[in-house]
Amino acid sequence: MPIDLIDYWRSLKPNAKCHPDDEEVLKRFKGGFFDLRCLPFCFFGPLRTAPVVLLYLSPGLNQFDLDEARSAVGRRRVAIARSGDEPIPTISQHAPIWSWWQQRVKAFGNPEELRSKIAVLNIGAYHSRSVNNYSFLASLPSSRVCLDWAQSVLFRQAIAGNRVVICLRSAPFWGLKSGESYGKALFAPAVNRSGHMRNGKMRKRIIRAVQRAICD
């Protein structure tokens, strides 16, 4: 049985800057390209129940993330978000995430209404401006826990049609092939580097699948 991803991250202390499993690897590489002043987490939104899940690579990095890690309010927000039940943060809770979120989901509907219906899952849990070494990311135990859970639990749910899962970044790293779909609702559309789907039949099919899922 794979490790439950939500329990794996929910057990972390609110002020922790890395998961204990990753500590030795991060020390050897002195953090690599990650900024370890931030609070790590590999998902946001209601991952436990969301009918739609979007797959990406790792969280971005901005000044808000650094400020949040120094704030008791910010640490509490992230700790609660790790429960896997919280909606996507509002603009007042995390303006950069909200701005990013609006751009990524506007094709599916009203971003405000989708906060409780779509979750985002990253392979990596640590903040960075860019990921320039996939091998290092894959060497982290927490990344392997995420991939194992995604492939063993989440993907099976999507193939059976119980969730819609859309890979919008680095499909091969997730074990998927760009431009392909699997079963009833696991999609790896062609995308640009920002994670926006390219126009075409699969994009239209995905939008229809998402809109059906969020209306059920």
N, C-alpha and C positions, 0 to 999 in steps of 0.2 A: 504493500500500500504506500502511495506517495505521502510525503509530509504535507499536512494541511497548510497551505500558503498563508492564510489569514492568521491562524494560530502562531505560525512561525514568526511573523512580524509583530503581532499584537503583544507578544511576551517581552518585547524590547522595552527598556527603561525610557521614559519620556525624553531624557536629556542625552541619550546614547547617540554617538556620531557614527557608529558602525555596528553591524551585527557581530556578536562574538565569534561566529563561525568564520568570518572574513578577516578577523584581526591580523592573523599572521601573514596572510597574503598581502594585505594592504601595507603592513609594516615593511615587508621585503621590498615593495615597489614604492614606498613612501607615498602611498595614496594613488600613484599613477596619475591619470588625468582627472581624477575626481577631487572635488573640494570637500574635504572631510570636516569642514566647519559647519556644514549643513546637516539637517536631520534626514536620515535615509528612510525611504519607503518605496516599494516597487509598484504600488497601485494607488489610484485615488478614485473616489466614487464608490457606489455600492456593489463592490465586486461579488459579495456573497449571493446577491439576488438579481443583479442587473440582467435583463433579457438580452442586452447587447454589450459586447466587450470589444474595445479597440486595442490592438497590440502595437507597441512602440519599442524603443530600445532602452532609453534611460532618461531620467528627469533632466531638464535643462538647468541653467544656473543664472540667477540674477540677484541683485542686492536684496530683494525682499526675502529670498531664501536665507541669506546670511542673517538678516535682522530677525527673522522668525525663530531661528535657532537660539538667539540670545534672549528671546522674549518668553516669559512664562505663559502668556496667552498663546503664542505660536506653538510652543512645545505641547500645550494641552490640545490644541487643534489637531496637530499631527497624531498625537496619541489616540485621540478619538477616531480620526480617519482610518487608523490601522485596524479598527474593528471590522472594516469591510461593509459597514452598513450606512455610512454617511454619504449624502449626495456630494456632487462636485462642489468645491468651494465657491461661494459667491464673490462678487467683485470686492466687497468690503472685507472678506476673509483673506483673499489672495488674488489681488488684481492681475498679476502676470498669468496665473493659471487660467483665470476667467477669460482674459483676452485670447489666449491660445485656444481654449475650449470653444469659444464662439466661432472661430475660424474653422475648426475641425468638424463641427457637427451641424453647421447651418444648412447643409444639404439635406439633413434628415428631419429638420423641424425647428421649433423654437428652442434655443439653447437653455432658457430658463426652465422650460417644461421637461427637458431631457436630463436635467441634473440628477434625478433619482432613477433614471432608466438606462443610462449608459455609464459604464465604468471603463477606466483606462488601466492597462497592465503593461509594465515595462519589464524587460529581462533584468536590467540593472536597477539597483535601488539608490545609487549615489549620484549626486548632482555633478554635472559637467557642462561646459559650453559645447564640446564636441567629443564624440567617441572615435578615437583614432587607432585603437588597438583592440580588435574583437577577441583576440586570444587572451588578453589580460582580463577582459570582462568575463569570458567563459571560465577563467580559472577560479573565479570567486565561488565559494560554496553556495552562497545565497542565490547566485544566478542559476546554478544547476538545480537548486530546489524549485525555483520558479519555472524553469523549462520542464522539469519532470512533472510538476503539478499541471502545467498547461497541456502537455501532451497526453497525460494519463487521465485527466479529469475534464478540463475545459474543452479540449478539442473533441473528445468523445461526446460531450453534451451537444456541441455544435453539429457534429456529423449526424447525430440522431435528430436534430432539429429542435432541441430544447433551449438553445441559445443561438444568437447570431454572433459569430466571432469574425472580426475583420483585421487582418494583418496589414498595417499601414507603414511598416518600417522593417527592413532587413529580413525579408521572408526566409531566406536560406538559414539564417541563424535560428529561426523558430522551427526549422525542419519542414518548411513549406516551399513551394515553387511559385515564384511570381507569375501572375496571370492565370493561376489555377484555382479551382474550387473543389471542395471535398464534401461528400455527403450532402445533407440538406442545407447547411448554413455555416460552413467554414470557408472563408474566402481569403485569397491572397491576391488582390488586384494589383495591376501595374500602377505605381505611384511615383510622384516626384520626391526629391530629397526631403521636402517639408512634410511629407505624409499626406498629400492630397491625391485622391484618386484621379487617374486620367480618364478622359471621356471615352465612352464605349459601352458595349452591351453589358459587360459585367458591372460597371458602375450603376447602370439603371437597375440591374437585377438586385444589387446590394441595397440600393435605396428602397426598393419595394420591400425587400426582406426586413429591413430595419423598421420601416413604417408599420408593417404588419405586426412585428414583435412588440413594439412599444404601445400598440393599440389593444393588444390582447389583455 
